[in-house]
Every structure is written in structure tokens, then in C-alpha cells.
Amino acid sequence: MARTGPKKPGLRVLVWLGVIIAALTAVLAGGNLSGQASWAPKLALDLEGGTQMILAPKVEGNADINEEQLNQAVAIIRQRVDGSGVAEAEISTQSGRNVVVSLPGTPSSQTRDLIQASADMNFRPVLLNGAGAAVPEESRVPEDQLPKPTAEPANSSDTNWITPEIYRQFEALDCDNPSQDEQERSDPAKPLVTCEPATDTNPAIKYILGPVEVKGSNIVTSSFQLQQGAQGAVTNDWAVNIQFDDEGTAKFKEVTERLNQFYVAAGGESGTDPKAQFAIVLDDQVISAPRALAVITDGRPQITGGFTEQTAKTLSDQLRFGALPISFEIQSEQQISATLGGEQLRMGLLAGLIGLLLVVVYSLFQYRALGFVTIASLVVAGILTYLAIAILGWTENYRLSLAGVAGIIVAIGQTADSFIVYFERIRDELREGRGLVSAVENGWKRAKRTVLASKAVNLLAALVLYFVAVGNVRGFAFTLGLTAIADLIVVFMFTHPTLQLLARTRFFGEGHPLSGLDPKRLGAVPLYRGAGRLRAPEDKPAVVRAKNAGAAAEAERRMTIAERRLAEKQEQLAGSSKTAAKENK
């Protein structure tokens, strides 16, 4: 009879696992070659040291800061500096007045600016814009040609807000050197002369803006995504979405009705009227100035035009975390050493190696050659976890703390537990008299349900711990969940396929005593003699019976009620066959 099914079951799955590991390695190698990533994981503040900044909060109107505002400041600064949730920054209060921010490594200028940035966000209509450089004195508008108000401004878009003094300030402003033009906090009821800093793709721009019309506190949330075309198809252009509260929705509708009229009057897309723009101002600095292409009635505008994924994310973060009525001034900044240091890391790694060694010794003692499958599975799980941590450090600024190392150490035992469950299911099948190929498949059907249930509990615990905790505890929860996912991948894509292949080898398939899958040592009942006849346990030689007495007792103890009844029925059938054979004689 021809054999059906693949000649080497499990081989294809192992190939796919190899492809996944190769792809992750290639991604990390590409980041390393570009200078943006490193082969080593990033370390957190407790292991690497970093920078400590003491921030002095300032409330509008120089009012005293209260405890609720200070706690709100700590929460939002944590969101700003730890957007991925696992960068292991430490944010705390000092003397009930200041905020202390400790960051691993040396923070970039963008991170420092984001921490210090005031949450004084608002939306102002644009009255005039121009190139960022200051106008030379000899080229400035003569006194008799300066714009002069002819009436009281009717609204925030009225050019009567531009007085000769405002216009002179606009001409003198040098946005190419913003440090030379520091200003006091603006009055929201008066016009503002300010800059939009230069970026890698756009030069600096300076503006005259009308009074504030919508406050940043009216923003409920913001997000970024790929823009959808007219037919609903996703394009390659990034967009930023804003959602206002009820008050902001009503105000924004009123403003866009006015600005859209300027947009239409200027000829739509081909027009250049600056009064069609609505500037988003953070800490008196323009971060974006989109045009009102339509009237927004639902309070959910979308900003488009020339965004990359990173610039869209940055603007979205500024909008989402900018609604804090407190500004910050860096009082001091200093480098700090690691709070725990390399010695604690070495001790943690040593503890992990000892635990791993104990698992290896136990596996080889309990499962003999089958224990090498456990060792190989742990190695594959370690490779996947390492690659994931290194890539997340590059892409999401994940940093490994000592608590995260502890999560990985705990996961070693949980990972080995999955293999033990599977191996014991296979042994149970062998005890019932099945061949190894059949035992592997039937044991897998029973074991995978247990493994999935166990990992579901682990993941649930990690998720709950991650979302209710802060700081290093989140790092522990993160690595615990990450290793649980790696464990599932290894069990399904390495351990089971490997046993499918080994079951068809002579060493394991024939139950070599050193394989760990010897039916005799496991006390398999009943054993087949061939020609449809069974050999009951009492037919074995006395030496063999004595040798297997302990294994048989263990097998009987592990039997379920149904399995025990089946074994008893098979023994009765064997006894009936022997009686019939004697009578025939």
C-alpha cells in the first residue's frame, strides 16, 4: 500500500521558521549598516546611566502650581518621552514643585525640546507670511507705506490687526536664527509674530497670526495614518487626524467657513492667499499651517501634504500631548551613572545561565536524547527574543532594564514547561501501545490545547501588568509577554516539526533506550507480538518484569479512567485469546 502525505512532514514548517529568522537578521543588519541600529540591545537607565533634567513648571499668569497639575505634568511628560511605553525613562516630582526627568543615554535635541515644550497650544488664523530671514534695513517698507488699520478688526482674520509696529517686528524677525529672537509668552487676544522652524525639506517661514480662536485644550485626541484616496484606496501619503470636543467642533466649524472663503476666492489649489491658512501654534511657535480646503462641521479635520511617517507621528504626538496648561524650564541638566550598573547585569545574566543549566540537566536526565530537542528549542527561542529586542530598540526605542532581564529569566522555565507538556503527552501515547509516529501526532493534538491555554494566561497576565504598571515593572511585563509569543512560535514551528522528523529515524522510531522514548522503559501495555496476537505483561521474562515494575506503576498512575478501562479490556481480550489457543490444542 502506497504511503500518503508528505515524505518529510514538518520540514516545510522548519524552512519557514528559518526564513523568519533570516528576515529578522537581515532587517537588523540593514539598520546596523545604515548606522541607525546596533546588534546589541539598548540598555535602560539602571544599566547604562543617562541624563537627568530638573524642570521647573510655569503656570499661565504665574499662578502657583497645584498637586493635580503637577501629577498631570508627570503623566504627560512620561507620554512624551516614552511614546513606545517601554523606553524605561524615570519621571518623578521633587519637593512638590519640580519635575525630575531621567533618560537613558544622551537624549536627542528633539527629545529635549519635546520635554521642555509648553502645552500652550492654540490655533490662530494666518494674516501674512514670508521668508524666514530678516529683511535688510535698506530693503524695508518706507514709513509712509506701512500698513495702517482703517477700522476695528471684525474677526481674527482681519488684516486690521497688522499695525506698523507689528509689521516692523515681522520684517526684523530672523527665523533662520531663532535663538536670537526669543519672546515672552504671547497674549492670546492679540496678534503674534512668530516662526515655523526649518526642516530637512522646507525652509523656515515667518508669520503674522491673528488672535487665538481654538485652544489646544479642545483637542480630544489625534492620530496619523496613510491617506485614503477619493475611491477609498489607501495611498502612500501620510495624514494627521484631529478630533475636537463639542466646543472645539463649533469653533472650528465657524473658522473654517471663513478661511475656506479665502481659499475659494484665491482660486483653490492654485491660490496663494495666506489668510486661507490656520496655524497650529505650540509654545508660540508654528508647528504646522495647513489651508482650509473645506468647511469642517464634524470636528474631525485631517491635515495632509508632504508628511513622512516620522513627521506625521511627531505632529500627532504634539497635538495629542500638547494640551497641558503648564510650560517647563530646564533648571539643571547633568549626566548620571547607572543606578545599578554592569555588576548587577552580570549577576542577572549569571542567574539566567544557572537556571538554563538546571533546565538542560533536568531535560537530559529525564528525557535523555529527547532533551536535546528542548535545548535546541530554547536556543531558537533565545535567538528570536534577542532579535526582537534589538529591532524594537532600533524602531521603538525599547530599552532593556534589569527587570526586563528578570522577565526573560522567568520565561526560560515557562518555555521549557511547554516542551515538557508535549513530551509527556507523547510518552502517554507510547504507554498505550502506539507507535512513535502516531504518538507524536496524537500527543500533539492533546498537548497544543494545553500549551495554548497556558500561553494565553501568560499573555493576559503580562498585558494586565503592563497597562496597570509604570517604569521598570512595564519592562518586566513586556519581556514576559514577548517571550510567551516566542515560545508559541518555537513550539509550533520548531519543536513539533522536529519531532515529526525524528519519529521517522531508526534511533527514535525503534525506541532506543537512550532516546527517552523506549516503550519498555515507559511500561507500555499491551505490547504486540505480531500476527494479531498480544503478549500480556506476565509473558515477559521475570528480569524484564522486575525492571519495568516501577515504570508500569507510573504508567498506571498517569492513566485516566477511560484509559484504564481500555487497558483492562485489552488484557481481558489477551487472556481470552490465550484460553482459546489452549483449548484448540
Salt bridges, closest charged atoms under 4 A:
GLU48 OE1 - ARG399 NH1 2.97
ASP120 OD2 - ARG185 NH1 2.57
GLU143 OE2 - ARG168 NH2 3.02
GLU171 OE1 - ARG168 NH1 2.81
GLU213 OE2 - ARG258 NH2 2.83
GLU247 OE2 - LYS251 NZ 3.03
GLU257 OE2 - LYS253 NZ 2.80
GLU269 OE1 - ARG291 NH2 3.49
ASP273 OD1 - LYS275 NZ 3.41
ASP283 OD1 - ARG185 NH2 3.66
ASP317 OD2 - LYS313 NZ 2.92
ASP317 OD1 - ARG320 NH2 2.87
GLU329 OE1 - LYS58 NZ 3.26
GLU333 OE2 - ARG112 NH2 2.70
GLU343 OE1 - ARG346 NH2 2.75
GLU424 OE2 - ARG427 NH1 3.91
GLU424 OE1 - ARG558 NH1 3.16
ASP428 OD1 - ARG431 NH1 2.92
GLU429 OE1 - ARG434 NH1 2.44
GLU429 OE2 - ARG446 NH1 2.74
GLU432 OE1 - ARG434 NH1 2.53
ASP487 OD2 - LYS455 NZ 2.69
GLU510 OE1 - ARG506 NE 3.57
ASP518 OD2 - ARG521 NE 3.88
ASP539 OD1 - LYS578 NZ 3.46
GLU554 OE2 - ARG557 NH2 2.64
GLU554 OE2 - ARG558 NE 2.76
GLU563 OE2 - ARG446 NH2 3.81
